[in-house]
Amino acid sequence: MLTILVWSFVFFGFAIAHVIWVFIILNALNGLCRSFFEPSTQALMIDFTPATKRKRLFSLRYTAINIAAVIGPIIGVYIASLSSPSIPFILTGIMYILYAVFLLFVLNHYEMQQIQAKAPKKILHTFTILFSNRVLLCFIVGGILINIGYSQFDSTLPQLINLKIEDGAKLYSLLISLNAAVVLLLQLPISIFSERLSSTITLLVGIIFFAVGLILFGVSDNYPLFIVAMTMFTIGEIFAFPTMNVMIDEIAPDTQKATYLGASQFKNLGGFIGPIIGGWLLTHYIDYMFVIIALLVLCSSVVYKLGANYRQ
């Protein structure tokens, strides 16, 4: 709750800021709030959802995020064009406050499913326990490898397209729209289908689609091939990303859901490392870049399988 309120004031700050260093501080606070918000909200959703429905829960959550990612910028630009560029940020801050009030109402009127922790533990002690958990460590490393692959979407892919295709910016804009459209169209049916599979198999399917999409990016030299590659890549995203959270939920003790989900955010290191690796490969080994990245993503299946074996 406190995180949401602080986040709302961050957006109010964006609305009135006029100095670069203020924007830098607010942007850092924005990222910090998100790092608290993501695992906390996932844990809350788990608390109110039976275990048998959590796989669909994470899929629906991922769909909602993508819907917001599509319509949010459009609405923001439209509002800014009618009034002031500051207004969308002010409205976002107000929406966060309303969201906090809504959460307060929900938490006071509905009973949680999970057992609550009896006593807080020291942070250092908690991290010692977490990172001595070989299953969790494997899942984090596997997530880092997957995120290295996904990070190429908005780092090296547009550069590659610009080198291969005339007016590459137009194609890349099309691929961004295609990515959003495929997620919105296929998220629910894929979610229903994946409920018949174990989490490990679902993730493996996603990793394979991811790898195939990446390899196709590397060999594509025209619009149709890039469109097929993006479709395969996005299907991998639909299978993999919600399932990564489901697998963390499955190994987390009832009293430590938020802690485990918070620790799993270390997988986002892949989003930091990926562009560095991709940029180096683009400079020195452009013809093999996406094949190498695809192999790294495929290695994540081995790491996840190792973690699954530790659970047995």
N, C-alpha and C positions, 0 to 999 in steps of 0.2 A: 504494500500500500504506500509506504513512504517513498519507495523508488518511483512509483507512478507520479506522485505529487512533485518530486524533485524533477522528474522528466518534463512535466508540464511547464515548470518554470524555466527549464532549458530552452523550450520552444518560444516562450515569451521573451527570453533573452535574445534568441535569433532575430526576433521581430524588431528589436530596438537597437541591436548592436551595429556599430559603424566603424569599429576598429579591428584590424586583422587579428591582433593577439586575443581579443575577446572572442572572436569566432573560433580560434584555435582551442581556447579553454572550453567553450561551450561544446565544440565537437568532441573533445575528449570526454566531457561529462556525458554526452549523448551515448558514446560507446560504452562508458562505465555503467550507465543505467541499463543499457541493453544486456550487458553481461550478467546483471542481477535479475533483470526481468525475464529473460528467456527460460532459465532453469526453474525459477520460482513459479511461473505460470504453467509450465509443463507439469510440475509437481502438483499444483492445485488441480489441474485437469485430471490427473491420475487419482487424486484424493476423492473425486466425485464420480469416478467411472469404474464399473466392475472390470476385473482383469480380462474377461473374455471380449470386451469391446474396445480395448485400448489400441489395438492395431488400427482399427477404423478411425478411432479418435485422432491419432497422430496424422493419418491421411487427410482427414477433414480439416485439421488445423493447417496442414501444409497447403491445401486448396485455398483456405481463407486468406492465408498470407499472400498467395499469388494473385488472388482477386484484388486484394488491397494494393499490391504492387503495380497492377495494371491500371486501376481506376484512380488511385491516389494522386499520382503526378498529373494526370489529365485534369482532375478537378482543381488541383492546386494552381496549375497554369491558367485555367479558365477564370478562377476567382481573382487571381493576381492581375489578369488582363482587364477585369472589370473595375478593380479598385486600386489597391496598393500591394506591392510585393510582400509587405509585412503581414497582411491579413491572413493568408493561409497558415502562417506560423502561430498567430494568435488563436485561430480557430482550432488548430491542432492541440495547443495547450489546453483550451477549454474542453475539448473532447477527452483528453487524458484525465482531467479533473472529474468529468462525468463518469468516465470508466472506473475511477477509484470509488466513487459513490455507489455505482452499480455493484462492484465487487464487495463492498461493505455490506450491502443488502443481501447478496447471495450467501456470503460467509455466515451471516447471522441467521439465515433461514433454512439452510440445508446442512445435513449431517455428512461429515467426511467419512470415506470408506476405510481409510488407513489408520493404523495405530500411530499415535503421536510419540515423539521422543520424550523420555522422562526427564532427562537433564542435559543441558548443553555441554559440549566437550570443547576443550581447547582446540583452536584452529590447527596448530601444529600437530597435535595428536590425531585429529581427523584426517589430515593429509597423509600422515604416516600410515594410517590404516588403508586409505584409498590407494596409495601408490605401492602398497605391498600386495595389492589384489592383482594377480597376474591376468585374470579375465578382463578386468577393467582396463588395465594397461594395454592389452592386445586390442581391445575395442577402440581405444583412443588412437593407437598407432594406425589401425586400419582406417579410422575416420580421417586421419591426417592424409593418408595416401589418396583416399577418394577425393578429398578437398583439393589436393594438388591437381588432380585431373579436372575438377569442376572449375577451378580458378582460371583455367585457360580460356574459358568462355568469354570473359570480359578483359583478358589481358593479351594473350598472344593470338587468339583467333582473329580479332579484327585486323591485326597487323598482317597476318597471313593472307586473309581475304583481300586486303588492299594491294598486296604484292601480286596476287594471282588474277584478280578480277578487275576489269575496268569499272570505275564508279563503285568500288567495293563498299563504300559507306551505305549505299542504297541496299545492297544485298545483306549487309550486317543488320541493318534496321529491320529488314524483312525477317531475318532469323530470330531476332529478339521477339518480334511479334508472334512468330511461329512457336517459339519456346513457351510463351505464355498461353497461347491457344491450345497447344497439345496438353499442357498441364491441366487447364480448366476442363477440357473435353474428356481426358482419359483418367484423371485422378480417381474418380469414384468407381468406374468399372474395374480398374486395376486394383483398387483397394479391396473391392468385393472378391475379386479373383484370388488375391494374395492371402485372404483369410483361410483359404483351403491349404495353404503351404505353411511350413515352419518359417520362423523368422530368418533362420540361416539360409534356407533355400531362396526365400524372397530376396534377401540381400545379394546372394550369388547371382540371381537373374539380373538384378539391377547393375551389378558390377560388370557383367558380360555385355549388357546393352551399352553401358558407359564406354567400355573399351572399344567396342565395334564402332560406336559413334566417333570416338577420337581418331581411330585409324582411318575412317572414311573422311574426316576433316583433312587429314594429311594427304590423301590421294585425290581429293576433289579439285576440279578445275572449271566447274560450270555450275549454274544455278540449281539444276535438278539434283546433282550429287550432294551439294551442300545442304539442300532441303532434306534429303534422305538422311544425311549424317546428323542434322539437328534433331530430326524426329527420333532417331535411335538414341541419341544422347539424352534427350528429354525423357524418353521412356525409362532409361536407366535412372535418371534423377527421381522420377515418380516412385519407382520401386525402392530405391536405396535410401533416400533421405529420411522419410518417416520411419523406416525399419531400423535405422541406426539408433533412433531414440527409443523405439520399442525394445531393442535388445539391451539397452542400458536399464530400462525399467525392469526387465526380467531378472537382472542380476542384482538389483539394488534392494537392500533390506527395507522393510516397510517404514522404518523410522528414519531412513536416510535417502529417500527418493530425490529430494532437491539437491542434496550434497553430491550424489552420484551424477545427476544431470548437470550440475554445475561443473564438476570435474571433467565431464565429457566435452565441455566447451573448448578444451585444449585441442580438440580436433580442428578448430578453426586456424591453428597454426599452419595448416595446409594452404589456407587462403593467403598467408603471408609468404610461405616458402615457394608455392607454386609459380607465381609470376617471375620470381628470381630464376628458378630452374628453367622455366619456359623461355624467358628472355635470353638466357645463355645458349640454350639449344637453338633458338631461332637465329641467333647470330652465327653459330658455328656448325650446326648440323640440321639445317632447316628441313632437308628431305626426310630425316628420320625423327624429327622432333615429336610428332604426335604418336608415332609408334612407341618411342621410349616412354612417353607419358602414359600411354595405354598399358604398357607392361607394368609400370608402377601401380596403376589402378588395379590391375589383375593380381598383383602381389598382395593387395589388401585382402583378397579372398583367402589367401593362405594364412594371413595373420588372424583374421576373424575365425577361421576354422580352428586354428591353434587355441584361441580363446574359448571357443565352444567345447573343445576337448578338455580344457582345464575345468570346465563346469561339471563334467561327468565324474 
